[in-house]
Amino acid sequence: MRGYEAIAVVEPPELRTGGVTPGARMTRFRAIATVAGTVMPAKDGQTVTIQVRRGARWVDVIETRVHAGAYRAAVTQPGVYRAVFRGAYGASVRVR
């Protein structure tokens, strides 16, 4: 986890559109917050997965891409989120 800040938001697998980047996908839900951070070492285009806490489990909700070492993802629901990059988990963050 050295050099890693975390947290973002994601959709459950059944709501993913497949092959469309989050920035290009339209949604009928309004974003209530943005989860953003930096990951290092990272190359442009690498994937960061955003997870949300559901009960006792962490569930993948969205994937976003790294650009210049940073990532950003819009969150549409309150909850506790974290980012995962190359197997390292970021700190959790609560969105209200």
Secondary structure by P-SEA (a helix, b strand, c coil): ccccccccccccccccccccccccccccccccbbbbbccccccccbbbbbbbbccccccccbbbbbcccbbbbbbcccccbbbbccccccbbbbcc
